[in-house]
Amino acid sequence: MMKLKCNQLLAGCFILLSLFIYSCSSKKSLDVDIVPTAEFAPYISAYTGGVVPKNSAIQVEFTQNVTGIELLTQLPKNPFSISPKVKGDAQWISANTIEFTPSENFKSGQRYQVDFDLEQFGSVPKELKTFSFSFRVIEQLFTMTVNPVYISSSNVEKVELSGTLTFSDAEEIEDLSSLFTAKIKNTKDLLQVVTSKTISTNTYRFTIPNIPRTDEAQELELLVDGSSIGINQLEKSVVKIPALNSFELLSVEPISLPENGYLLTFSDPLSTKQNLNGLVELSDVISYTFERDENRLYFYYEPVKSESYTLKVNQGIKNHEDKSLGADRTFVFDAQRFLPAVELLTDAAILPNSKELILPFKSVNLRAVDLQVIQIYENNALSFLQNNKFTGNSQLNRFGRLVHQETLDLTLDQRYDLSKWNNFSIDLAKLFKQDPGSIYHIVLSFKQEYSLYPCNGEVVKPTYNPLTQTPNVLDDETWDDPNYYYSTYYQNVDWSVYDWRERNNPCHPTFYMTGDRHASCNVMASNIGVTVKRNKNKEVWVALSDLLTVEPLAKAEVVVYNYQLQPIGKTLTDKEGLATLKVEGVPFVLVASANNQKTYVRLVDGEEKSTSRFDVGGEEVQKGLKGLIYGERGVWRPGDTLHITFMLHDEEQRIPANHPVSFELFNPRGQFYTKKTSTDGLNGFYKFTIPTAQDDPTGVWNAYVKVGGSTFHKPLRIETIKPNRLKINLGLPDDLIQAKRKTLPVNLYSEWLTGAKASNLKTKVELSLARVNTQFDKFNNYQFNNPTTQFSYQKKELFSGVLNEEGKLALELELPEANEAPGMLQAYFTTQVFEPGGNASIYTQTIPYAPFDAFVGVQMKNEEEWLTDEDHQLDIVVVNEQGKLIDQRELEYDIYKLDWSWWWDNSSNYLSNYVNNTSKKPIKSGKLTTTKGKSAINFRVNYPDWGAYFVYIKDVQGGHATGGTMYIDWPSWRGRANRYDPSGITMLSFSVDKKEYQVGEKVTTIIPAASNGKALVSLENGSRVLKQEWINVSSDNDTKYVFEVTADMAPNIYVHISLLQPHAQTINNL
């Protein structure tokens, strides 16, 4: 039994953790919050209070650790008494924290009172034997959002409706479809509603697929009833389902994400060939772009100063069948007003001890913001990082304290239009003195009185005067109250006013109450810059530099801690500021110390810098091991024996002889099936023999081989193969299908395998189309696919009927146009003939499908070097579906300068935005006519321009288009200095002289000039760092780095270069 007595050693603790002093009446009521008195501070440091989710656990944390306890074991006597009564179990989850887990979720919207038996855990004064407090559970409500109807060009006879259902608290129900009722008005048949979870625990997505279109427009009634899950709420929506073969504009809605714009929804998919310039116009707007998505048109624009916008939609807009809209439409919208908001431009930063510590932020529709600075003390920093990422803010009261607060007046500079987004900055150096080793949590928030958002046509006048605000009056009581250690989201809620359904209404106080309106970030006061790399072999490589001067930090101490904050590795950096550690455990956090300063880096998987934007291909190496799993065939049947072989390549010979290699197999349900272990591998080959049973489930099984801490995976397919009992023949007339023929005559024949006629049997013919890489003989080095199109095609039923007495049918199948195809397609015909009992025999045929009568190809010459100040020629051909050249074909072309992000976002959607974007003007355009099927584009890019360029070429008559990207650079004699791309400022562009090398060859890397500083060059082979070194870089000239290829660099070598610049530099924005 522990003794919880306050002695002189706890006097400071009493002050630090003192609670709000409230007088509690002897009569306990569930109508008011119960806050403990400060007399409990020597015993209780934290508890669950405020507002919690319904699936929350209740915790009480003591000020002292308790010895001799058993963690995660139910206590024989539950110290929690909760009213209204709740069943559950209590257990120790740490040496000083007891947690109560309810058997069922708490009731939504209910306020609970807790009486905790403190006397059970130690000797306390009589008046403190019961620790009483209260908490409130979030009231469960929901809102429904319905998206505009979606109609695909692959199935215009059907409509899909989707949306989201958002709850105020988490919902744990797998399938919410029972809440929905969907039907066409004046009908009885219910429509299927499919629900699915999203990443958010309180948001579900719903879809109503295959809503049939008829000759007349219909109304779909959608009802959501929450009573079955205990929510007394109904939501109803009525949606128009457009008539078949009608083309009209259904709706126009303003949108703000990803940009300002309007969403236009039509009753049919739009033509992908039509140029929409001039067909949709917005008054006074000259910079805009379109994005088509079947029957939806996204119109994005650059806002201009105007009170209202007039949107004109021209009748000339066409659907996928070239049918015109038929009538002009005009809409008038008020200028979109931004909701009041404040955002920080970073979520974490290191601020060195420089003269200025500038923290940028931006705001909109606010006349002021409140600033708070919370210091997380040096001796609490590691504990804070144990509970948070560096960007986190959980349990701030436990680790830090408010050290500064003030109101920032944004109206002082009259140049700003505060109704729009504006950038501001705070100089933290002028607000408080930074303590080395501390972390500072910066919070920007705002009140309703700061809002400039007009409500009822008027902007509320402020009731405060920023000039008379007391800048630094700190509310100590808040930071002495542990009530909100576990939840701060609802800390400032006035429950007499709060209404969750008004949370997005800036004219209601609820909008300003919750924590999601705040902007916050963590900053670290330190001059130490740290670069850390580690592998799975417990090796850590560290490079330290001074952020002010970028000079390496020699003899700096580096300590690595595990998750329990115990040191598992320690060293000093060499004269180059570099160090290598072999740690004894899994590293969690690294602390670098030098010159009485500290920098902290969490070393947690998933928090490392992403390399997805870089070329990190090659062979995968796990902990220096490479492995391959293969079987004697690709598909097995239940009851077969699987003969699986694992091939291990251990170049570093880390795995000793006779080391066990384990094989685990899981069935398609995710259930463990068997495990085998082998120690008798021969030259790295390990054999595993796995018998299966006749009644084993079919599907994709998963095999895992584990060796030396590495895991290798391979899916295995086990299927039951049901043989056809009917012979089927679908006689296609040619070796290639031309969509221009509109229909395809075929002869369908079926008979039983015994030779009997398949008389009067039901049959069905389906077609699916898939994109393929379009190539023609004699033009293998030409690009024929259109990189700007997004093509998808759902399986379509071409015929459903009955065979005649002879088991035959002569059919005329209707062919889809597929105008949005990137090039040639592959057609998959699936023919099914059904036996009288319902079983089907299936026959599948594939055949090339030509959606166009002509295909444009361009020779990109990607292996050649494209340089500025030189004339370049792009050769072009136009061929028919047989690959024969077509003479006198008219073409149009455009050449665009791409943003810097083209090479890591080189998607069809990204490139199509260039082609359809009026604000993206081509640098060159023109028309061509083929001569004997050939033509060419001549162009050049003159110094000092450089970068990525996209060429787009379209056949005017047939509609097919092609294109490609090319990177045009300065010749090496000019160097790469002084090049600047504002959209790529955080990414260092460098190149090597070749793609592949032999051992002994020299690799030359050219680093473009950026500013005076240093670059950390790291050579890595995928499993470890082979070499690290610093090199000096200049703002005047490019820097060459040369190294020799060695045998340990095979099969892959990665050159990772980090550019470090002095903190005060102003040459660029890095």
N, C-alpha and C positions, 0 to 999 in steps of 0.2 A: 504494500500500500504506500503510495507516494505521499509526501508531506508538501503541501502547497503553502509555504509560509513566505511572507515577504520580509527579507532582511536588508541590510545595508547595500548588498550587491545588487538588489533589485530596485533601489531607489530611483536610479536613472530610468529603468524600465517602466516604472510607474508613471513618470512624466511623459515618456515617449509614447506609451500606449494608453494614456488616459482616455476614458470614454466620455461621451457627452454626459453632462450631469442633468438628469431629469428627475423630477419627483414622481415616483410611481404611486398611484393610489392603491390602496389595499384591495380595492375592487377591480379585478382584471376584466377587461372588455375586449371583445373581438372587433369592436368598431374603431378602435384607435391603435396605432402602431405602438408596440412596447419596445422601448429602448432601455437597456440596462444602465445602471448607475456606474459612476467611475470607481466605486468600491470593488468592482470585479476585476479591475485592470491588473492587479498582481497575479491573477489566476488564469484569466481568459484573454488571449491576444486577438482572436478573430472568431467570427461565427457567420453563418449564412443569414443574410437579412435582405431587406428591400424587396425587389420583385424577381422571381425566379421562374424558369420554365417548369412545366408540369412534370417533366421527367427528371427533375433535379434531385440530387441527394442533399441532405442537411448536414453541415459540418460544424463542429466546435473544436477550436484549436487552443491548447493550453500554452502558457508562457514557458513551461519547462518540459523537457523530455521525460518520459516515464520509462523506467527500466523494468525488465522482467515480463513484458507483455508479449502476446502472440499476435502478429499482424494477420489481417485478412481472415480472422476467425470470429464467428458470431459470439458476442458477449452473452454470458448466461443471464445477466440481468440488464434489460434495456434501460439506459439512463434517460431516454427521451420520452416525454409524455406530451402528446400533440393533440390539440383540440381545434376543430373537430377530429375525432379519433381516426388514426391512420395506423394500419398494420405494417410491420416491417422489421428489419434486423439492423443491429448496430455492430460495428467492428472498428478496430484500430486500423487506420490506413497508413499511419506513420507513427513515430515515437511520441508525437505530441498532438495527434489529430484523430478524433473519433468521428465516424460518418454513419448517418442513419440513411438506409436505402429503403424506400417504401415498397411494399409488395406490389402495389399498383400505382399508376401515376396520380399525382395530386389533382384535385378538382380544379378545372380552369376557372379563374376569376375569384377563387376563394381566398380569404385571409385566414392564416393559421397562427395559433399561439403555441409556443414551445416552452415547456418547463423541463429544464435539464437538471438532473440530480447531481450537482457538483459535489455534494458531501460523500457520494459513493467513491470518489477518487482521491480523497485526502481530507485532512482536518482543516475546516474553514469555520469562520464565525457563524453562529446560528442564523443570523439574518441573511447570510449569503449561501445557505445550503442549497437553494434552488436558484438556478440561473434562467431567468425568463426573458424571452424575446419573441418577435413575431416576424412573419414574412408574408408576402402576397404572391399568388400565382397569376401569371399572365392570363387574361381573359381570352378564350379562344373564339376568334371571329375569322371570316374569310372574305376575300374579294375575288370576283371573276373578271378576267380580261379575255375578250373574244377578238381574235384576229380576223382580218378580211378573208373572204373565201379564196380558196386556191384551186386553180383549174390548170391541169397539165396538158400540154399539146399531145402527149401520148394517149390521153384518155379524156377527151373533151366532154364525153357523155356523163362524167361523174364530177362531183365537187367534193373537196375536202375542207372541213372546218376545224380549226384548232384554236387553242388558247391556253391560259394558265389559271390555276386556282391557287391563290396565295393565302396562307393562314398566318395569324398573328403569333402563333407558337408552333413548335415542331409537331408534325403528325407522323405517326409510325405505322400507318396502315399501308400495306403493299398495294392494294387495289381499291381505288376510290370510285370505280365506275358505278357502284350502287347508288351513289349520291346523285347521279345525273339521270335526267329523263329528257330524251330528244326525239322529236317526231315532227313530221310535216303537218302543218295546220290542217284541221278537218280530216285527218286520217287517224287510224288506230295503231298502225304498225310502228313499233319503236325502232329507232336507229341505234346501231352499235356505237358505244362510246368507249374508247380505249384510253386508259390513264397510265402515266408513267412518272417515276420520280425524276427529279432534277438534282443537280449538285446541291442546291439549297435544301435543307431539311424541312422547310415550311412551304415549299413551292412544288406543285405538281403540274405536269403538262397533260392536256387532254386533246384527243383527236377524234373527229367523227368522219371516218373514211367512206368513200363510195356512196355519197349522197346522189341519187339519180336526178338528172335533169329531164324535164318533160317539155312538151310543146308550149306550156304556159308557165309563167313565173310562179314560184311557190314561196311560202314563208315557213322557215324552220323555227320551232319553239324549243328553247333550251332552258331547262329548269334544274337548279341545284338546291337540294334540300339537305341541310346539315343535321336534321333531327336524329338520324340513325347513328351519328357519332357524338351526340350530346350537345349539338350547337343549335340553338333556337334561331335559325336564320334561313331565309329563302332568297335566292337570287334568280332573276329571270332575264332572258335575252331573246329577241326575235331577229332573225337574220334572213335576208332575201336570198333565195336560190334562183339565179337567172334562168330564163327559158333557153332551151336548146335552139341552136341556129339563130340566136339573136346576139348582136354585138352592141354593147352599150357601156357607158361609164357608170359603174355602180357607186363609187364613193371617192372622195378626196379628203385625206386626213393630214394635218400638220404633224411632222415628226422632228425630233431634235437629236436622235442618235442614228448613225454615227456622226451625222452632220445635220445642220438645218436643212429642212426640205419638206416635201409633200409626198405622200404615198397615194398613187392613183390606182384604183382597182377596177379592172374591166371584166366583162362577162365571158371573154374568150382570151386565150393566149395571144400575145402580140406578135406581129411579124418581126422576125429577127433580121430581115434584109432591109427594112425601111430606115432611112435616115430621119430621125425625129426632130432635127434642128428646124425651128420655125413652127413646128406643130404643137409644141407646148411652150408657152411664154409666160414670164412673170414680169409685171410692170417694173420698170427702172432697173432690173437686174440684167447684167451683161455677162456675168461669169456663173455658169451652171454646168451641170453634168447629169447624164441619165444612167440608170442601171435597170435593165429589164430582167424580170424573173417570171417567166410564163405570162400570167394575166396581170401581174403587178408591175407598175412602173414607178421607180424611185427617182424623184426629181430633187437633186441637191443644188443649193445655190449659196453664193456669197452674199450675206445680208448687206443692204444699203440703208441709209437713213430715211425711214419712211414710217408713217403711222399705220399704213395698211398696204396690202399687196393685192393686185388683181391677177388671178391665174386664168389664162385663156387656153382652152383645149380645142384644137382644130378638128373639124369633122373628117379631115383627110387621114387621120390615124387608122391603120389597117390591122386586122387580126391575122392569125397564121394562115388563113385562107384568102388573104388579100381583100377581105370585105371591109369597107370603110365604115367609120363610126356613124356618119349620116347627119349629124347636127353639131354645130359648135356649142361649147359649154363655157360659161364664165363664172368664176367664183371670186368672192372678195373676202380676204382674211385680215384680221388685225395683225399687226407685226407681232411675231412671236416674242413673248416676254420670258426671260430666263427666271427660274425660281431663285430666290436668294440662296447664295452658296459661297463657300470659301474653300479653297483647295491649296494645299502645300505642294510644291513642285518636286518634292522628294519625300520618301518615307523613312529615310535614314541617311545620316551623313557624319563625317568626321570633320570637326572644325579645329584646325591647328591654332596655336596661340599667335595669331596674326593681329594686325592693327584693326582689321575689319572682319567681322564674322557675319557675312551677309546670308540671310535665309530668305529665299524668294517665296512668294505666295501670290495667288490671284483670287479675285472675288468678283461677284456680280450682284447687282441690285441690293447693295449694302452701303450704308453711310458710315459704318464703324464695325470693328471686330474686337473681341476680347482676347487678350493674350495671357496665357498662363505658362510659367516655367516651373517644372517639377524636377528637383534634383534627386537622382538615384545615387546614393552615396557610394564611395569607393568600396567600403567594406561590405556593401550589399550587392555590388555589381554582378558577381558570379552567381549569387542566388537568384537575382533577377533574370539572368540569362538561362538559368536552369528552368525557369517557368515561361520564358518568352524567347522568341526570335529577337534579333536586334531591332526589328520594326514593331515589336509587340508592346502592349500596355496593360497586361493583366496584373492585378493585385498591386497597383502602384503604391497604395498606402503602406504596404508592408516594407517596401524597399526605399521609398523616397518621401519627399515633402515639398510642398509649394514654397518656392523661394522668391517668386516675382509674379506680379499680375498688374495689368493695366489695360485701358481701352485705347485702341488705335483709331484715330479719326481719319477717315479716308476722304473727307470733303475738303481738306486743306488745299489741295492742288486742283484748281478749277479747270484744268485742261482735260480732265478725265470725264468721260460719259459713264457714270457709275451704273447705268442700266445695262451696260455691256461688260464682258469680261475684261478686266484690266490687271496688269502685273504690278505688284508692289514688292517691297522687301523690308526686312527687319535687320538692323545691325545689332546682333546679340551682344557684341563686345561692349556696347554702351549701356546695357541693361543690368548686367550682373558680372561678377568676377568668376571665371571658370576655375573650378578645383580640378587639378590633374587626377585622372583616374575615375572621375565621376561621369555618369551618363545623364543627359538632360532630356526630359520629355517635354516637347513644345506642343501646346494646344491652342488652336484658334477656334473660337466659337462666336455665336451671335444671338442676340435676343430679338424678339418681335419688334421692339421699338427701333431697332437699327434697320429694319426692312424698308426698301424703296419700291417694293412690289405694290402696284395699285390694286386696291380692293374696293369694289363698288365705284370704280372710276377715279378714286382718289388715293393719294399716297399719305399715309398717316404721318402727322408731324411728330418729331421726336420729343420725348418727355425728359430727355437728359441733355446735359451739356458736357461734351468731352473735355472742355477746358477746366471744368470744375471737378472732374472725377479724381478721387484719391488714387494715385497710381500704384501704391504698393501696400495696401491694407490686407494682410494675410489672414484668412479664416483658419486659425489654428485648430479650432474645435473639430472642423471637418477632418483634419488629418490625424486627430487623436481618437477618432471614432472608427472602430474596426467594422462597422456595420456593412460597409460596401466593399470589403476585401474581395468578395467573390462575384460582384456584379456592379458595374457603374453605368450600364446602358440607361437605366430608368432613374438615375440618381436625382435628376432635377424635375421629375414629373409632378405636376399638381393633379392628383387623382380626381379632384372635384370638377376639373375641366377636361381632362384627357379623354380623347375619343380616337381609338385606333383607326377607324375608318376615315378620319380627317388627317391622317399622318402626312399626306402629300398635298394638303391644301395650305398654301402660304398665308391665307387669310384667316386661319384658325390657329389658336395658341398651340395645339398639339404639334404642329409642324416644327416648332422651335424647342421642343422639350427633350427629345431623345438624343442619344449620343451619335447617331449616324449623320447628324448635321455638322459635327465637329470635324476639323482637320487636325491631324497630329503627326508628329514624327519624333524620332529619337536622334539626338546628336551627341557625339563623344568629343570631349575636350582633350585633344592629344595631338602631338606633333609626329607621332610614330605611324608611318605607313607600313602595312603588313601585306605580304603576298604569301599565301599558303597553298601547297599542293600536297595531297596524300594519296596513297593507294590502299588496296585491301590487304597488303602485307605488313601493315602497321608502320610504314615508313612515312615520314613527314619532312617536307622540304620547305624552308622558310627564307624569305628575303625581307629585310627591314631597311627602311630609308626614312630620311627626315622630310616631312611633307613641305616644309618651308623652303628647303634648299635642294631636295631630292638626292642629297649625298647619302651613301650607305652608312648605316649605324653599326659601328664595330663594338664588340664586347657588350652587346645588349643581351639581357637575360631573356630566354624563351622557356616558358613552362607550359606543359600540356597536361590538362586535367581530364579525368573521366567524368561520367555523369554524376557520380557521387562527390565530385569536386575534390578528388584525391589526386595528387600529382603522379603521373605515370611516365613522365619524360622531362628532362631538363638539360639545357645546354646554353652556351654563349655563341654569338655570331662571330664569324671571322672578320678580317679587316675589310672584306667586301660586303659585310652585312648579311652574309649567307650562313645557313646552318642546316644540318640534316640530323633528324632524330629517328631512333628506333624505339617506339613506345611499347609499354607493357600493358596492353589492353586497348579498348576502343576509345579513341580520342573524342572528347566532347567539346572542349573549349581550349583555346590557346591564349596565353597572356604574354605580351611582349612588354618589357620594362627597360627604360633607358632615360637618364637625366631626370629622374623623379617623375616620370610620366608613364602611363600605361595605355595599351590598346588591347581590346578583346576581340576575338574572332571565334564564333561558333563553328565547329567542324562536323556538322550534322549532315547526313546524307539527304540530298534533295535541296539543300540550301546553297550549294556551290553555284558559281556563275555558269549560266547556260552556254553551251557551245553549239546550240542548234543553228546559229547563223553562220557557222564556219564549216569548212570541209573537214569533217572528222570521220570520213569513211575509212575503208580498209578492213582488214581482218580483226574480228573481236578477240581480245585477249583477256582472260579472267585470271587475275592473280598470277600472271606469267604462264598460265595453262591455256591450251587450246584443245577443244574436243569436238567430236562429231558422232552423232547417233544415227544409225541406219539399220534398216531391216531388209529381209530377203525379198520383200514385195511391198507394194503400196497400200493394199487393202486386204484385210483378213475377214473371215466369217466367224461368228460365234462357234466355239468348239475347236478352232484351229490352234496350233501351237505357234507362238511368236518367236522367231529366232532373231534376236536383237544383238547388234554388235556396237560397242563403244570404242572409238579410236581416240587415244590420248596423245597429245604432243606436249612434252615437258622439256622445253629447250634448256631451262636452267637446272634440270634434274632435282627439283625440289621434292618430288614424291619418291620415297625410298622403295626398294624392291619389296614385294609382298604387301604393299600398302593396300588396305581394303578400299574397293570401289563399290559403292552401293547403287542399286537400281530400284526405283520406286515407281509403281504404276497406279494411276487413279482412273476410275471409270468415268463416263460422261456426266454422271451425277455429282462428280467431285468427291466420291467416296474412295477411300484407300482400298486398293485391291490386293497388292502383294509387294513384297520386298525381297530382293536377292542381293547377296554380297559376293564379290569375287576378289580373290587375292592372287590369282594365277594368270595374270595377263601375259601375253606373249608379244614382245616388242611394241607394247602400248595398245594391243588389241585385247578387249575383254568381251567375252561372249555370255549372253544371258538367254536362257530358254524358259519361256513363259507359256504354260498351257492355259487355255480358256475353256469355259463351259458352254454348252449349247444354249442355255437360257441366260447368258450374260447380256446386258443391255447393249444396244448398238449405238453408234455415234463416234464422236471424236474422244479418244482416250488420251491421257497425258502421261508421258514417260519422263522421269527425272533421273539423271545420273549425278551423284555427288562424290567429289573427290577433292581432298586438300582444301576444304572450305569453299570450293567453287561448285556451282550447280549448272548443269546443262539440260536443256529441255527439247523434246520433240513430240509433236502430236502424232498419234497413231489412229488410223481409221479402221473400225471394225463394223461391218455392215452385213445385213441379211439381204441377199440378192434373190429377188423373186423373178423367175424366168418368164418371158412372154409366152403365152399360149396361142397368140394370134400372130400371123405374119402380116406386116403392113408395108405398103409401098405407096409413097407419095411421089408421083412422077413429075419432077420439075423439068421444064422444057429446055433450059440452057444451063451453062456452067457459071453464069453470072446474071444477077437480076438488076434490071435498070428501072429505077423508080419513075422515070419519065413515061413508062408504059402505062402507069396508073393501075392496071390490073394484071394478074398473072393466071393464065389458064393451067390447071393441073388436073391430073387424073389420079384419083384415090382408089386403091384396091386393097382388100383385106380378105384373108382366108384363115381357117384354123390350121394349125400345124399338121393335123391329120389329113389335110387336103380338102376338107369340107368348106363350103361357101359360108362367109360370115354374113348371112342374110339379115337385113333389118336391124343391125346392131347400131347403137348410138356411137357417134364419133365426134371428135373435136380437133380442130387445127389451130395452134397458137404460134405467134411469131414474136421473137424478141430480137433486138438489134444491139450490137456492141461495137464500140469504137476499136479500131485497129490502127497500127502504124501503116500509113499509106505509102506504098513503094511500087515503082514500075521498073521493069527491065530497061537497061540502058540509061536510067536516071537514078541510080542508087544513091548518089551523093546529093540529091535534091530533097528539100523539105517540102512535103505536100500537105501536111496536117495543119489545120488552123489552130494556133495556140491561144486564140482569144475566146473560143467558144466553150461552153459548158454543156456537154451532151449527156443526157440520160434518157433511157427508154424503158418503160415498163412492159412486161409481157402483155400482148394484145391478142384477144381471141378473133381469129379471122373467119372461122366457120364453126357452127355447132348444128348437128342434124343427125340423120339416120341414113345408113347405107341402103341401097336397093336390094332386091332379091338376089342379085348376082354378087353382092358384097362390093359394089363399085359406085363411084360418083364422079361426075365431071364438074369441076368447080371453077369459078372465076373469082380469085381472091383479090381483094382490094389492097393495094400497096400504099404504105404510109410515105409521106414526102420526106420527112427528116431533114428539113432545110437547115437546121442548126447543127448538123453533123460536121465534125472537123475534117472529114475526108471520106475515104472508103469505109464501109462498115461490114461487119460479119452478121449474116442473118442466120438465126437458129429457128428452124421449123420443128415444132413438137406435135406429133400426131398421136392421138389416143383413140383406141377402139375399146369399148366397154362390153364385157361379157354380160349375159343376162343377170348374173348374180352381183354385178357391180365392180368386179375386179377389172383392171384396165391393163392392156398391153400398150407399150409406149415405143415410138420410133422417132428418133431425132436425126435431123439432117442439117448440115451447115453449108452455106454457099455465100460467096462474096455479094455484097449489095452496094450498088452505085446510086447514091442519092442525087448526084449531079451528072450532067452530060459532059462536063469538062472539069479538069482538075489543074490548078495552078501550082507550080513547083518553083522554089527559089534555091539557088546554090549558095549556102552561107559561108563555105570555106572556113570552118571553125578552127582548123589546125593552123591557119595562117595568122600572122601578126597584123593587126589593123593599126595603122599609125596615122597621126595627123599630118597635114600638109602633103598628103599623097592622094592621087586619084584612085578611086576604088570602083569596081564594077560588080554588080550582082546579076548573074545570069538567071534568066527566067524561061520556063517552058510551060506550054499549055497542052495537055494530052487528054484524049478521051478515056473512057473506062477500060479500054483495051491497051492503053499506053501508047497510042499513036498520036503524033503531033497534029495540032489543029491550027490551020492558017487563019489569019485575019480575025483574031479574037481581041476584043477591046478590054483593056485592063485599066484599073486605077490603083495608085499607090500613095502611101504616106510614110514618112520617116519621122519618128518621135525621139526626143531626148528623154530618157527615163530617169526617174528619181533614183537616188543611190541604193534604195532598198530593193531594186529589181532582182538582184541575184539571190536574195534569201526569201523573197516573196514572189517568185516567178510563177504565179498561178494564172490560170485562164481568166479568173475574175479580175485580177489585178491588171492584166494587159487589156482586157476588154474595156476597162474604165478609161484607158487612154484613147481607144478608138472612138468611144461614144461620149467623150468629155469635151464640151465646148471650150473649157478653160485650158485644155491641153492642146495647144496649137502645134501641128506638125512643123518641123523645120524645113521640110521639103515635101511637095506634092506634085503629082503629074498624072498624065494619061499615056498609055502605050497601046500599040497594036502589034500583034505577033506577025512575024514574017516566017513562013514555013514552021510555025509553031514555036518560034523563039523570039526573045527580046531581052533587054538588059536595062538596068538602072545605073547611071553613073552619078557619083557623088563624092564629096570630100568634106572633111572637117578640118578647119584651119586652127592652128595654135592661136590663142591659149586654150580653146575649148577641148574637152576630153570627157570620157565617161561611157555610159551604156546607151545604146541606141536600138530602137525597135522599128523594123520595117514591116509594113502591112500591105499586101497586094491582093486585089479582089477582081474576080472575073465579073464584069458588068452584066453580062447576059445570063449566065448560069447561077451566079451567086456564091460559088465556092471562093474561099480566101485562104491565104497562107501567110506566113511571116516568120520572123526569127529575130533574135537579139545578137548584137555584136558589141564588143568592147574595144573602143578606139582610144589609144593611149599616145602620149608623147614619145617620140623616139628617145632611146636611152641617152643619147648625147646631150639632150636638153635637160635630163634629170627630171625628177618628179616634184621638185620644190614648188612652193607657192600655190599648189592646187588646193582648192577649198570647196567643200560641199556641205552646206549647212545642215542637211538632213542626215549626214553621216558623221557628225562631230564626235560621237562617242565610240566610233569604230575606226581602228587603224588599218589603212589599206597598204598592203605590201605584197610583193610578188617574188617568186623564185624563177630561175632561168630555165628549168625543165620540170617535167612531171615525174619522171622516173630516173633513178640513178643506180650505178653499180658501186660496189664497195671500192673505196679508194678515190672516187671522183670527188670533186669540189662542188659544193652547193653555194650559189651566190644569191643572197637575199637583199633586195633594195627596199629600204625603209624611207618613205617620203618625208621631206622636211615638214615639221609641224611647229616646233618651238625649241628653244634651248632646254635641254633636260637630259634624262637618261632613259634608256630602254632596257628592260629586263628580258633577256633572251633565254628561253627554256627549251631544250631539246628533249623530247619525250618519245618513247616507243610504244605507248599504249598501256604499259604496266608499271613503268617507273620513270623518274626523271634521270636522264643520262648526264645532263650538264646544265648548269645555270651560270650566267655571267652578265655583268652590266656593260653597256656600251654607251658612249656619249652620242647624242643626236643634236642636230643644229637646225635653226630656223632658216638658214641660208642655202644649204645644200642637202641633197639626199645622202643617206648613210648606207654604205655597203657592209654586209656581214657575211663572212665566208667561213664555212666549216667543211671538214672532210667526212665523207660517209664511211662508217665503220660497220663491222659485221653485226654488232649488237643493235643496230638500227633496223634490221629486217624484222618483220615484213613491212612495217610502217614506221615512218619517222614524222613527228609533228613538230613544227616550229611555232612556238607560242611566244609572242612579243607583246609586252606591256609597256606602254609609253608613260613615263612619269614626268610631270612638269612642276616647276615651282608654284606654290600656292598663289602667289601674287601675279603670275603671268597673265597677260591680257591679249595675247596674239590670237587665241581661239577660245572657244567656250568649253573646252574639255575640263 
